[in-house]
Amino acid sequence: MNFTRRQLSALLATSAALQLFHRRAVAESVAAGDAEAAVDKLPDWSAVKLQLWKYNNPFVPSQWGEPKLGGYDWKAANAKIVDGALQLTVSEKASAQVVAGGKSDFSSARWEVDVTLPTMKPGLVAAPLWTFNDKAHEEIDFEFVGTKGLQLNVWANVDNQHKSVWLKWIQLGDLSGKRYRLGIEYEAGKRVAFLIDGKEAAVVTPADTLGGAFPNKPMKAYFDLWVAAGAVMDAGWAGKWEPMPASDKLVMTIHGYRRTDVDQ
């Protein structure tokens, strides 16, 4: 609470005012404590070592290409740990991705990140947290899409095809430089919850999805900054990507990450 000296003197003039001040101060203290607990600091990346092809490590940088994306390949060199934070960079003709390695597939889990978005531009997709089962082709996404806003997406295997079965756009517009605490809670076959800054932004169950299709396999975490260019991408989704000068780069910073169990 912000008081001028005159206002505070007036409050202290009577015992009733003193009691009111005390009650409000206690309430604010509790609320501040609750907010702090909801957004407690996540473990940073200072103990993480990124090594290409070392899939038994806790985290692995990706290096692979998809010709249909216009040659914007994923390069391990574009993923770095800097001052305890994971930095994913898009440069001309190169995207960045880090994958949870080792035994990191879970059927029940909460994944969380603390992220500062890059400068967004049409065609750039920032996916600071998404989960995936590459065999079942099941997926849960946070995706900041160009300058259009944040898209939440749930994918499932429908007739042996990877299909979006639930989608929601929120916080529309250019979200360049915004900082978020994002979380995905997953209970296989039952429930997905999207969390933003400690609050539920959406909860999805089989009753909410197309035909009741729902992910039901273990998943692992991915962290991604990529370019939606090339013939395979519809410019109507993320916008039309314009090539950058070779010296330019766009950087997404993931300050912290944590995975915890979800009580069932």
N, C-alpha and C positions, 0 to 999 in steps of 0.2 A: 504493500500500500504506500502511496506517495502523499505526504502531508506537508503543507507549509508550516512554519513555526507557529503562526497565529492559529491555524486549524488544530494543531496538536495541543496548544495551550487550552483551547476551548474544550477539547475532548477531555483533558485532564481536570477540568474544572469541577466535574461532578463524579460521584462514584458510579452512577449509571453509565456515564460515558466511558469510564475506565473499564467497566465490565464488557461493554460493547467492543471496545478496542481489543481487549484480551481475547474475546471469543473469535473475532475476525482474524487476529494474528495467528491463533492456534489453527483455525481452519485453513488459512493460507499456507502455514507451515506443513500441514498434513498433505494438502494438495500438491505443494512443491515436492514433497518427498515421494508422493505417488508418481508424479511425472518423471522424477529422476530415476525411480525404479523401473519405469516402463521403457526408458531409453538409456539404460546403463551402458557404459562403454563396452564395446565388443573387443575381443582379443585382436591385436594387430598382426601383421604379417612378418614381423622382424625375425621370427624363428624359421620362416619358410624359405626353402631353397628351390628355385625353379630349374629343372633340368629336363631338357628335351628327351622324349622317348622313355623316361624313367617312370613307368606306369605304376610301380609299387610305391612311389613317393606319395605323400598326402595330396600334392597338387602338381599338375603337369601342364606346361604351355603347349598349345596346339601348333602344328605346322602342316597344313594341307591346303589343297587348292580345289576350287570348283569353277571350271571354265565358264559355266553358265552365268556366273556372277560377274562377268566382265573382267576377270583377272585380278579381282581384289582378294588375294589369297590370305589365309591366316599365317602369320609369321611369329615364331617363338620370340624373336628379338623385340617384338612390339609389346611383350609382357615383362614387366620388371618390378622388383621390390625396391622402393625408394623411401627412405626414412620411415620404415615400418608400414608403408602402405603399398597396395598393389596398384600399379599404374598400367592401364590398357590404352594403347595408342593406335589410332588410325592415321596412316600416312598414305601418300599417293601409291596406289596398288598394293596396300597391305592393311589387313585387319588384325585383331588380337583376340585371343581366347585362352582361358585357363580352365582346366577340368579337375574336379576332385578325383584323385587317384586312389590306389590301394583298395582296401575293403570299405568303400564309401557308399554302397547302395543300401537304401533303407526303405522299408515299407511304412514306417511311422517315424516322422521327424519334424523338427522345426529348423529351417535354415534362415539365417539373418545376415544382412550386410548393412554397413554404413557407407553410403556412396555420395560423392559429389559428381554431378553430371558434367560432361564436356560442353563446349559450345555446340549446340545442335544445329544441323543444317539438313535440308531436304535430302533424303536418301540415306542418312546416317541412322543406324539402329543401335541404341544403347540398351543392352540386356544385362544389367549388373547382377541379376540373380534369376536363374531359371533351372529347372530340374528336368531330367530326361532319363529314359530307359531306351538305349539304342537298339535293343533286340525287339522289344515290344512296340517301339515307336510311340511311347506315351510321354507326355510333356506338360509342364506347367511353366508359364512365362510371366515375368515382368518385362515389358518392352516399351522403351521410350522411342517413339517412331517419328523420325524427322523432326519437324516443328509442329506436329499435329497433337502431341500429347502422349499420355501413358495408356497403354493397352494391356489388359489382363486377359490371359488366354489359357484354356485347358484343352489338351489334345488327347485323343484316345485312338485305339486301333478299331476301326470300323470296317468290317469285311476285308480284313488284311490291308487296309489303307490307313495312313496317318492323317487323321482329320481333326479339325477344330470342332469341339462339341459344345463349347461355351466361350463367349467373348464379351468383354465390357471395356468401353473407353471411359477414362476418368481424367480429371485435371488436364483439360484440353489446352492446346497452345504451345508456344515455345517455352520449354522448361530449362533452357540453357543455364548451367552453373548452379542449379538447385541442389540442395543436400537433403537426402532422405535416409531414414532407417526403414528398410524393407524386410519383410519376412514372408515365408511360405510355410504353412503348417499342412502336413499331408498325412492322411490315414487311408491307406490303399483300399480302393473300392468303396470308401465311405464319405470322405470329406476332404475338401481343399479350402483353406482360409488364406486370403491375401491380407497382410498386415502392413500398414504405413504409419510410421512414427508411433508404434505401439498400439494402434487402433485397427480394428477389423475394417478393411475397405470392401471386402466381399467374402461371402462364404458360399461354396458350391458343393452340392451333393448330386448323386445320380438322378434325383428328381428334377434337377434344374437343367440337365444336359440333353442334347439332341439324341432322342431314342433311348435315353438312359445309359448311353455309353459313358464309361468312366475309367480313368487309369486305375489299375489294380496291381501293378508290379513295383518292385523296389526301384528307387531312383537315386541319382547322384546330382550334385550341384555343378553348375556351369556359370562362368562369368565371361561376358562377351561384349565387344564393341566392334561392329562390322558395317560394311557398306552394301546396301541393297541396290546393286547396279546389275547390268547385264540383261539379256533377253528373258531370263526366267522370272525376273521380278516385274510386278505391275507397279508402274510409277504412281498409280492412283493410291497406293497404300502408304508408302513412306515418302513419296515425292521424288522428283528427278534429281539424281546425283550429278553435280558438276565437278569434274576433276580439280584437284588442288595443285598448287605449285609444289614442286618436289621438296622445298624447304619447310612447308607447312605441316602441322600435325594437330590432331585433336586428342585430348587426353581425358580419360575417365579415371577417377581416383576412388578406389575402394579402401576405406580407412580401416575397416575391421570386418571380421566374419566369425560366425559361430554356428555349429550344429548341435542341437540338443534333442533328447527324446521327447515324444509327446505321449502323455498318459492316455491309455485307451480304456 
